[in-house]
Amino acid sequence: MVYRISRLLISSSAAFVLVAAACAPATPAPPATQAAPAPASATVSPAAPPTPEQARPTPLPGRAPVAPPVLAPGPTPTPASATQQIKRGGVLTGFHQTVIQNIDMHSGSSLQVLSIAGSSYNQILQYDYQGTWQIVPDLAEKWEVTPDGKTFTFTFAKGVKWHDGVPFTSEDAKFSLDRIAHPPKGIASPRASSIDSIQKMETPDPNTLKITLGTVNAAFIPIIASGFFKIMPRHILEKDPGALKTKAVGTGPFKVIKYEPGVVTESVKNPDYFVKGLPYLDGTKFLTIRDSATQFAALRTKRVLITGQGSRGLSPQEEEVIKREKLPIKLMYYYSTRGQGVVINHTQPPFNDLRVRKALALAMDPQEVIDTAVEGQGKVIGPMSVDEWGMPRAELTKLPGYRKPSAADLAEAKKLLAEAGYKDGIKTVMPLRSFEIEVKVSQVLQQQLARIGVNVQLRPMDDAAFYDSMERRDWGLGFLSISEAIGDPNMLLLPYWKTNGSRNYGKFSDPEVDKLLDAQSAELNEKKRLELVQKAERILVDKVAGFEVTPGKYIVGLWQEVKGYFPHDVYNSHRLDWAWLDQ
């Protein structure tokens, strides 16, 4: 059995897929995207624990080396030199951009949850946050995979303790994955569909977890290494499933000591952290600053040393100010893996009628959104938003919903609405989060749909109210701007478009799509998997399941004295284990 790591470039993100090829060498991929083959071994050895002189975890033996993503046009992040003198102490300051009432890692949907409390927890595995983005140990020191790709055995570090002093065991890991896949009543789990292939979990001893899948999940390891797959304490959550909505008790490098929603979050270093020598910082302090002008002023005046993540990093205008004034602020760039787009409520009229949905598609103009709302910082994408997996762009941009609508398209749209019984138009509401960029994009979409008589009332709201509304489906159209931790179809398609998917807010359902999504998830041959994914995407486009408009292009700014921290993507850039201040 030969294993290899296949690198899938996702704009400026990197994802990793474990591919098995029985008794034969792996089929070579094009040189531009293929990593060097790893030695034939199903066992992954542990990385050496970081020391003060070692600013990042050592890449795993037996894993193919992966180059850092290129964050053009800004500087490519480079890990701290082993000879560079790392300074301990200091408090890293930054900001959040919205009020978050629930910081439960398993039920949270917003990036802000990770920003607030992500460094209080660990995963089983993690991405190397210091520039290579290989999958490396976190709580697990090593792992093994059976030749059929269905059974994974993880061996955990010893001596790990929760912040309250209770020892961590493999039962906590089992409990956490089961809680994500099968959440208790009253607890949402947006990522449940991503690991629903788990059939059985066993804990033969306190340091070992054995997971058996019912069907192969081609992205299982990358998924559980991603940011939201935190291991949370069984001894607390078994007694009260909602106990960690307003506080954090993890095993991670930082302890949250103050959490005031809408005001501030403060953390201090965990003196008992199981990775000796980490973290370097004494703590972190993140203010809630909702106004974009005030956020930028806080950065320029060094009230904070780092911007927010995702949609509230820096705008292109703010980027230009920094460059023009030659401020010593590092700029880093990445795209989200999913887009800003429109969710359609398929459960009730008028949008359960395909004619109405096709009329919407004929009026949509994503390039106009890109040019108008995001200052050209985007690209047209389909339901499978990552180029390496999606249908060819030349094909996509000829289709309704993804091309520039003509006068004939708008006339056809009005004709379809009349045939469906809506010759006088449609009135509907669209919930959205109150972030500035999301309001701008939705306003352009609102204007486009008005051209065919579909009048959309926008309802901006905070995160918690927005996701509650999406779950209730008290809307006809919803505006969803969200990303995922890896650009794999099992994260980008399964939860959103499979019947009863954990993020299928509009309740789209199609048996053929379900069949194709299940088949691609279990397919280890990348070429065959790509064919299945693109076939599913073509059905989603033809049936107007929903719209992806453009991915977010994000800019993170941090003052030069912030070292050892390299933002990489939306959901895997929150850990501050290796960050330090050159002050």
C-alpha positions in Angstrom: 0.0 0.0 0.0 1.4 3.3 -1.1 0.3 6.6 0.5 0.9 10.1 -0.9 -0.2 13.6 -0.1 -1.9 15.5 -2.9 -1.7 19.2 -2.6 -4.8 21.1 -3.8 -4.1 24.8 -4.2 -7.1 26.8 -3.2 -6.4 30.3 -4.3 -3.9 31.0 -1.5 -5.1 28.2 0.8 -3.7 24.6 0.8 -5.7 21.5 1.5 -4.4 17.9 1.8 -6.0 14.7 0.8 -4.8 11.2 1.8 -5.0 9.0 -1.2 -4.5 5.2 -1.2 -3.4 3.2 -4.2 -3.2 -0.6 -3.6 0.0 -2.3 -4.6 1.0 0.3 -7.2 2.7 3.7 -7.3 0.4 6.7 -7.1 -0.7 8.1 -10.4 1.5 11.2 -11.0 -0.2 14.5 -11.1 0.9 17.5 -13.1 4.2 18.9 -11.8 2.7 22.2 -10.8 0.4 20.7 -8.2 2.1 17.4 -7.1 4.0 17.0 -3.9 6.9 14.6 -3.8 5.7 11.0 -2.9 6.1 10.1 0.7 7.7 6.8 1.7 5.4 3.8 1.7 4.2 3.8 5.2 0.9 4.0 7.0 2.4 5.2 10.2 3.1 8.9 10.8 5.8 9.6 13.3 5.6 12.4 15.9 7.1 15.8 15.4 9.6 17.0 17.9 8.1 19.4 20.4 9.0 23.1 19.8 11.7 24.7 21.8 12.3 28.5 22.3 14.7 28.4 19.4 12.2 26.5 17.2 9.4 28.8 16.1 7.2 26.1 14.5 6.6 22.3 14.7 8.9 20.1 12.7 7.3 18.7 9.6 6.4 15.1 10.0 8.8 12.4 8.7 7.0 10.3 6.0 5.0 13.3 4.8 5.7 15.0 1.5 7.0 18.5 2.0 4.6 21.2 0.9 5.7 24.7 -0.1 4.0 27.7 1.6 1.1 29.3 -0.2 2.0 32.4 -2.2 0.1 35.4 -0.9 0.5 37.7 -3.8 0.9 40.6 -4.2 2.1 40.8 -0.6 5.1 39.2 0.9 5.3 35.4 1.2 5.3 34.4 4.9 8.6 32.9 6.1 8.9 31.0 9.3 11.1 32.6 12.0 14.7 31.5 11.7 16.0 29.0 14.1 18.8 31.4 14.9 16.5 34.4 15.5 16.2 35.4 19.2 12.6 34.9 20.2 11.4 37.2 22.9 9.0 36.0 25.5 6.3 38.0 27.2 4.0 40.8 26.1 0.3 40.9 25.3 -0.9 40.8 21.7 -3.8 43.2 21.0 -6.3 43.0 18.2 -10.0 43.4 17.6 -13.2 41.4 16.8 -15.8 43.0 14.6 -19.1 41.6 15.9 -20.9 40.5 19.1 -20.6 36.8 19.7 -22.8 35.3 22.4 -21.9 31.6 21.9 -18.2 30.5 21.9 -19.0 26.7 21.9 -16.5 25.5 19.3 -18.8 22.7 18.0 -21.9 24.8 17.5 -20.3 28.1 16.4 -20.7 29.2 12.8 -18.7 32.4 12.8 -15.0 32.9 12.4 -15.2 35.2 15.4 -15.7 32.1 17.7 -12.2 30.9 16.7 -10.8 34.4 17.1 -12.2 34.6 20.6 -11.4 31.2 22.1 -9.7 29.1 19.4 -6.3 29.3 21.2 -7.8 27.8 24.3 -8.3 24.5 22.6 -6.5 21.9 20.6 -7.5 19.5 17.8 -6.4 15.9 17.3 -4.2 17.1 14.5 -3.5 20.6 13.1 -2.1 22.5 10.2 1.4 23.8 10.7 0.6 27.4 11.4 4.1 28.6 10.6 4.1 28.5 6.8 4.2 25.0 5.4 0.6 24.1 6.2 1.4 20.4 6.5 -0.8 18.4 8.8 1.2 17.9 12.0 0.5 16.5 15.5 -1.6 18.4 18.0 -3.1 16.3 20.8 -2.2 13.2 18.9 1.6 12.4 18.7 1.2 10.0 15.8 -1.5 8.2 13.8 -1.9 5.1 11.7 -4.2 4.3 8.8 -5.2 0.9 7.5 -4.6 0.0 3.9 -8.3 0.3 3.1 -8.4 3.9 4.3 -11.2 3.1 6.8 -9.5 2.8 10.2 -7.5 5.5 11.9 -5.6 4.9 15.2 -4.4 8.0 17.1 -1.9 8.0 19.9 -2.2 11.0 22.2 0.4 12.9 24.2 0.6 12.0 27.8 0.3 14.4 30.7 -2.2 16.7 29.0 -4.6 18.5 31.3 -7.7 20.6 30.9 -7.5 24.2 32.2 -9.4 23.1 35.3 -6.7 20.5 36.1 -8.7 17.4 35.0 -6.6 15.0 32.9 -7.3 14.7 29.2 -8.0 11.2 27.9 -9.0 9.6 24.6 -12.6 9.6 25.8 -12.6 13.4 25.4 -11.6 13.1 21.8 -14.2 10.4 21.2 -16.9 12.4 22.9 -16.0 15.6 20.9 -16.2 13.9 17.5 -19.5 12.2 18.5 -20.9 15.5 19.7 -20.0 17.1 16.3 -21.5 14.3 14.3 -24.5 13.7 16.6 -25.1 16.9 18.5 -27.3 16.8 21.7 -30.7 18.4 21.6 -30.5 22.2 21.5 -26.9 22.3 20.2 -26.4 23.0 16.5 -23.5 21.4 14.6 -22.8 23.1 11.3 -20.1 20.5 10.4 -21.9 17.3 11.3 -22.2 16.2 7.6 -18.4 16.4 7.2 -17.8 13.4 9.5 -21.0 11.4 9.2 -19.0 8.6 7.7 -17.8 7.6 11.2 -19.2 4.2 12.0 -17.5 3.3 15.3 -15.0 4.8 17.8 -13.1 2.8 20.4 -10.8 3.9 23.3 -8.7 0.8 24.2 -6.7 3.0 26.7 -6.6 6.6 27.9 -4.1 7.6 25.2 -5.5 5.8 22.2 -8.5 6.4 19.9 -9.5 4.1 17.1 -11.9 5.4 14.5 -13.6 3.2 11.9 -15.4 4.7 8.9 -18.4 3.0 7.3 -17.3 4.4 4.0 -14.1 5.9 2.9 -13.9 9.7 3.5 -11.2 11.0 1.1 -10.8 14.2 3.2 -11.1 12.7 6.8 -7.6 13.7 8.0 -7.7 17.3 6.6 -11.2 17.7 8.1 -10.4 16.7 11.6 -7.2 18.8 11.5 -9.2 22.0 10.6 -10.0 24.8 13.0 -13.5 24.0 14.3 -12.8 20.4 15.1 -11.7 21.2 18.6 -11.5 18.7 21.4 -13.8 19.8 24.2 -14.0 18.4 27.8 -16.4 15.5 28.3 -16.5 15.9 32.1 -18.1 19.3 31.7 -20.3 18.9 28.6 -21.8 15.6 29.5 -23.3 17.2 32.6 -24.4 20.4 30.8 -24.3 20.5 27.0 -24.5 24.3 27.0 -21.9 24.9 29.7 -19.2 26.3 27.3 -21.3 28.8 25.4 -20.0 31.7 27.5 -16.6 30.4 28.8 -13.7 28.3 27.5 -12.1 25.3 29.2 -9.6 23.7 26.9 -6.2 22.1 26.8 -4.7 24.9 24.7 -1.9 27.4 25.1 -4.1 30.3 26.4 -6.8 30.5 29.1 -9.7 32.9 28.6 -10.0 34.9 31.8 -12.4 37.6 30.7 -15.1 37.3 28.1 -17.5 40.3 27.8 -19.5 39.9 24.5 -19.4 43.2 22.6 -16.6 44.6 24.8 -13.4 42.6 25.2 -11.8 39.1 25.4 -8.7 38.6 27.5 -6.5 35.5 27.7 -3.4 34.5 29.7 -0.8 31.9 28.9 -1.4 28.4 30.2 1.6 27.6 32.4 0.8 23.9 32.2 0.6 23.7 28.5 1.7 20.2 27.4 4.0 21.6 24.6 7.0 22.7 26.6 8.3 26.1 25.8 5.0 27.4 24.4 3.4 29.9 24.2 5.7 32.8 24.0 3.2 35.5 24.7 2.0 36.3 28.2 -1.5 36.8 26.9 -3.9 38.3 24.4 -6.4 41.1 24.4 -9.0 41.5 21.7 -11.4 44.4 21.7 -14.8 44.4 20.0 -14.8 47.3 17.6 -17.7 47.3 15.2 -17.1 50.5 13.1 -14.6 50.0 10.3 -13.2 53.5 10.6 -12.6 53.1 14.3 -11.0 49.7 13.6 -8.5 51.2 11.2 -7.8 54.1 13.5 -7.0 51.6 16.3 -4.5 49.8 14.0 -2.8 53.0 12.8 -2.4 54.3 16.3 -1.2 50.9 17.7 -4.1 50.6 20.0 -4.1 47.1 18.4 -1.3 45.3 16.7 -3.3 43.1 14.4 -6.5 43.4 12.4 -9.5 41.2 12.5 -9.7 38.1 10.3 -11.9 37.4 7.3 -14.3 40.1 6.1 -12.9 42.6 8.6 -9.3 42.6 7.9 -8.3 45.6 5.7 -10.2 47.1 2.8 -8.4 47.9 -0.4 -8.6 51.6 0.5 -7.0 51.0 3.9 -4.3 48.9 2.2 -3.5 51.8 -0.1 -3.2 54.2 2.9 -0.7 51.8 4.6 1.4 51.6 1.4 1.2 55.4 0.8 2.1 56.3 4.3 4.8 53.6 4.4 3.6 52.3 7.7 5.6 49.3 9.1 2.5 47.1 8.8 2.8 43.7 7.2 0.1 42.8 4.7 -1.0 39.2 4.0 -3.6 38.1 1.5 -5.9 35.1 1.0 -9.2 34.1 -0.5 -12.0 32.4 1.3 -12.8 28.8 0.1 -16.5 29.6 -0.4 -18.2 32.6 -1.7 -20.7 35.3 -0.8 -23.9 34.1 -2.2 -27.7 33.6 -2.1 -29.4 30.8 -0.3 -32.9 29.9 -1.7 -35.7 28.6 0.5 -36.9 25.4 -1.4 -39.5 24.5 1.1 -42.3 27.0 0.1 -43.6 29.2 -2.7 -42.5 31.1 -4.6 -38.9 29.7 -4.8 -39.8 26.0 -4.7 -40.9 26.6 -8.3 -38.0 26.0 -10.8 -39.3 28.6 -13.2 -39.0 31.3 -10.5 -35.4 30.2 -9.6 -34.4 30.2 -13.3 -35.8 33.7 -13.5 -33.5 34.7 -10.6 -30.5 33.2 -12.5 -31.3 35.1 -15.6 -31.1 38.4 -13.6 -28.0 37.7 -11.6 -24.7 39.4 -12.7 -21.8 38.3 -10.4 -19.2 40.4 -12.3 -21.2 43.5 -11.6 -21.1 42.6 -7.9 -17.4 42.1 -8.1 -16.8 45.4 -9.9 -19.2 47.4 -7.8 -19.2 46.0 -4.3 -15.8 44.6 -3.8 -13.7 46.9 -6.0 -12.8 44.2 -8.5 -11.3 42.0 -5.7 -13.0 38.7 -6.6 -13.8 36.2 -9.3 -16.9 34.4 -10.6 -17.4 31.0 -9.0 -20.0 28.2 -9.0 -21.4 26.0 -6.2 -18.0 24.2 -6.1 -16.2 27.4 -5.4 -12.6 26.1 -5.6 -11.1 26.2 -9.1 -9.3 22.9 -8.8 -12.6 21.1 -8.2 -15.1 23.3 -10.0 -16.4 23.1 -13.5 -14.3 25.0 -16.1 -14.7 28.7 -15.8 -15.2 29.1 -19.6 -18.2 26.8 -19.3 -19.6 28.3 -16.1 -19.5 31.9 -17.2 -21.7 31.1 -20.2 -24.6 30.0 -18.0 -27.4 32.0 -16.5 -26.5 33.2 -13.0 -22.8 33.4 -13.9 -22.8 35.4 -17.1 -23.7 39.1 -17.8 -27.5 39.1 -18.4 -28.7 40.5 -21.7 -31.9 42.3 -22.4 -33.3 39.0 -23.8 -32.3 37.3 -20.5 -34.3 39.9 -18.4 -37.3 39.6 -20.8 -37.2 35.8 -20.4 -37.0 36.1 -16.6 -40.1 38.2 -16.5 -41.9 35.7 -18.8 -41.0 32.8 -16.5 -42.3 34.7 -13.5 -45.6 35.4 -15.3 -45.9 31.7 -16.3 -45.4 30.8 -12.6 -48.2 33.1 -11.6 -46.1 36.1 -10.5 -46.6 38.6 -13.4 -46.8 41.4 -10.8 -43.6 40.5 -9.3 -42.5 39.0 -5.9 -41.8 40.5 -2.5 -39.4 38.6 -0.2 -37.0 39.2 2.7 -33.3 38.5 2.8 -31.5 38.1 6.2 -27.8 38.9 6.3 -25.1 39.7 8.8 -24.5 43.4 9.4 -20.9 43.4 8.2 -20.2 46.3 5.8 -19.0 44.2 2.9 -22.0 41.9 3.1 -24.4 44.8 3.1 -22.7 46.2 0.0 -22.8 42.9 -1.9 -26.5 42.2 -1.0 -27.5 45.8 -2.1 -26.1 45.1 -5.6 -28.0 41.8 -5.7 -31.1 43.6 -4.5 -30.8 46.0 -7.4 -30.3 43.2 -9.9 -33.4 41.3 -8.9 -35.5 44.4 -8.9 -34.9 44.6 -12.6 -37.3 41.7 -13.1 -39.8 42.6 -10.4 -38.4 40.7 -7.5 -38.3 43.1 -4.6 -36.0 42.1 -1.8 -36.1 43.6 1.7 -32.7 43.4 3.3 -32.6 42.5 7.0 -29.0 43.0 8.5 -28.5 41.5 11.9 -25.9 40.2 14.3 -24.4 36.7 13.9 -26.6 34.9 16.5 -29.8 36.4 15.2 -28.8 35.7 11.6 -28.1 32.0 12.1 -31.3 31.6 14.1 -33.2 33.1 11.2 -31.5 30.8 8.7 -32.5 27.8 10.8 -36.1 29.0 11.1 -36.3 29.7 7.3 -38.5 32.7 7.9 -37.2 34.1 4.6 -37.4 33.5 0.8 -33.8 34.4 0.0 -30.9 34.5 2.4 -27.4 36.1 2.0 -24.7 33.7 3.2 -21.1 34.8 3.3 -19.1 31.9 4.8 -16.0 29.9 4.2 -14.7 26.5 5.2 -11.4 25.4 6.7 -10.4 23.3 3.7 -11.3 23.5 0.0 -12.5 19.9 -0.3 -15.9 18.9 -1.7 -16.7 17.1 1.5 -16.6 20.5 3.3 -17.8 22.7 0.4 -20.6 20.6 -1.1 -21.8 17.9 1.3 -23.0 20.1 4.2 -24.7 22.6 1.9 -26.3 20.6 -0.8 -26.9 17.1 0.4 -30.4 16.4 1.6 -30.5 17.2 5.4 -26.9 18.5 5.2 -25.9 20.3 8.3 -25.6 23.7 6.5 -28.4 23.1 3.9 -30.3 26.1 5.2 -32.6 26.2 2.1 -33.4 22.5 2.3 -32.5 21.7 -1.3 -32.9 18.1 -2.1 -32.1 16.0 -5.2 -31.5 12.2 -5.1 -29.0 12.3 -8.0 -27.0 15.0 -6.2 -27.0 13.0 -3.0 -25.8 9.9 -4.9 -23.0 11.8 -6.5 -21.9 13.5 -3.3 -21.7 10.2 -1.5 -19.8 8.6 -4.4 -17.2 11.4 -4.6 -16.6 11.3 -0.9 -15.6 7.6 -1.1 -13.6 7.9 -4.3 -9.8 8.0 -3.8 -8.9 8.3 -7.4 -8.7 12.1 -7.9 -9.6 12.1 -11.6 -12.7 10.0 -11.0 -13.6 12.1 -8.0 -13.3 15.3 -10.0 -15.7 13.9 -12.6 -18.3 13.1 -9.9 -17.9 16.5 -8.3 -18.3 18.4 -11.5 -21.3 16.3 -12.5 -23.0 17.2 -9.2 -22.1 20.9 -9.7 -23.7 20.9 -13.1 -27.0 19.6 -11.6 -26.9 22.2 -8.9 -26.5 25.0 -11.5 -29.2 23.6 -13.8 -31.7 23.3 -10.9 -30.6 26.7 -9.5 -30.0 25.3 -6.0 -28.5 28.6 -4.9 -25.9 31.1 -6.0 -22.2 31.6 -5.2 -21.2 35.1 -6.3 -17.6 35.6 -5.4 -15.2 34.4 -2.7 -13.9 37.0 -0.3 -10.4 38.3 -0.8 -9.1 39.1 2.6 -6.2 41.3 3.7 -4.7 40.9 7.2 -2.6 43.7 8.6 -0.1 43.3 11.5 2.6 45.6 12.8 6.2 44.5 12.1 6.9 43.6 15.7 4.4 40.8 15.6 6.5 37.7 14.7 5.8 34.0 14.3 2.3 34.5 13.1 1.3 33.9 9.4 -2.4 34.2 8.6 -3.1 31.7 5.9 -6.9 31.2 5.5 -10.1 32.0 7.2 -10.5 29.1 9.7 -7.0 27.9 10.2 -5.2 31.1 11.3 -6.4 31.6 14.8 -3.8 29.7 16.9 -1.2 31.9 18.6 1.1 29.3 20.1 4.1 30.5 18.2 3.4 34.3 18.0 5.8 36.6 19.8 6.4 40.3 20.1 9.8 41.9 19.1 9.5 44.7 21.6 
